[in-house]
Amino acid sequence: MGTITNRAFSLDNKLRREWENEFAGRVHVFGEHGAVPVQTMVERARDLTGDARDELLHDLLCLAHHGDRVSERVLLQLLIPAARSMAHRVHALDELTRNDRVDIAIGAAWESIRHYKLHLRSRVMANLTMGTLSVIAPKPSANDRLIAGLTNCVTDEILEHVAGAWTEPEPSPESELANLLTWAVDTRVVTNAEVALLGRAYLGEETHQTIARDLGISPEGVRKRLARVRSRISVAARTSYAA
């Protein structure tokens, strides 16, 4: 018998079979959108852009938060490609097997859906993607930082004598990046929307062409916008962040 990490028993594989056997061909009433084949609703959400896409995704989130498990499953199906991508890019998961990384990322996507703040009606997919990342690699809370800063149960000499020399662990790239982006937003170097754009471009599976259609600009415009955001963060980090 294989372990839980065996592909046959992975959450990713289970959801794939479940989608094919139970959901894809099913017709469901999606509130005001009426009775629609579930797979068609997924394709519709992928094809829409801009405000129309945000409106549909927000409607599905409202239905999901009121107990509609099919709407929730549609949202998860839309997020699974981004979750799979994050599983191989987020270093916080490096020590896990491939299957476990993917399963944890999918679970994080589910959490992002269930805890989505419904007052956020724009850039819904970007918000869901960033919410998934925040579950996988959360920033230390203020309380965590306070405890870390104040805890000193024994002297370093006693600790080293008992447990051996201590090597300060390197902060994870995810936590450093999250702290930098939080600082950049707080100091108005960049906006929340620009951080969400970075997440869509580098953490999700959307192409520049897809993002461009959503924003109503050209793919080259997306690349230039990303370059400007990266440049502002880079300059600010070199001149002010370390201080």
TABEL-V913777 format. One line per field, one symbol per residue. burial: b if it has 16 or more other ideal C-beta (glycine too) atoms within 10 Angstrom, else e. A space follows every 50 residues. Layout:
BEGIN
burial = ???
END
This chain:
BEGIN
burial = eeeeeeeeebbbeebeeebeeebeeeebebeeeeebebbebbebbeebee eebbebbbbbbebbeeebebbbbbbbbbbbebbbbbbeebebbeeeeebb bbbbbbebbbebbeebeeebeebbbbbbbbbbbbbbbeeeeeeeeeeeee eeeeeeeeeeeeeeeeeeeeeeebeeebeebeebeeeebbeeebbbbbbb bebbebebebbbbbbeeeeeebeebbeebeeebeebeeeebee
END
